[in-house]
């Protein structure tokens, strides 16, 4: 889609007052509705806006305006810019800046994050605290040069990150977690299509079969047999 003039309504006011272009031609060039251009001509719209000459600003040429005035079907075209503006490239954000006075607290913050939020990845901790992957690994493996003096401290309290940033990273980690599958022997959820149907009848929990039930009489009979055998052995002795 082609770009319109910098100040569309001011440009439309000037074109209405100084040219014989049709409302459709002005509306097409200024990216306005034809009725809005008609309102400008009637004094109902943009009554307090001063017209801006698109020729002076380099957005139109006199030849282009004359060509459009002679041909009602001709669409105005923006004049080529003599000065090329640099492209608006998105600047990649670097690591979070940490004040010098708080950099000594970063290992303590890393230790707190590792213990309280083990689901966080190293890249997330790096964004929150503004540290390096090597430092995080040393804190995890307790090979940091100051391991004996490290104490877990909340990075939010230390001012290394905001609570919003911390919550955002934690929620992102929870979304990346794989879903926990239910145990094979446990109860499973019934699909909504089945549970909400009129013909669905919930199954009763299965009781133990007769084969699995304990036969109390046979157990006592076995005990009596064992006791009788022990008595006979004592008499033989």
Secondary structure by P-SEA (a helix, b strand, c coil): cccccccaaaaaaaaaacccccaaaaaaaacccaaaaaaaaaccccccbbbbcccccccccaaaaaaaaacccbbbbbcccccccccccbbbbcccccccccccaaaaaaaaaaaacccccaaaaaaaccccaaaaaaaaaccccccccbbbbcccccccccaaaaaaaaaaaaaacccccccccccccccccccccccbbbbccccccccccccaaaaaaaaaaaaaaaaaaaaac
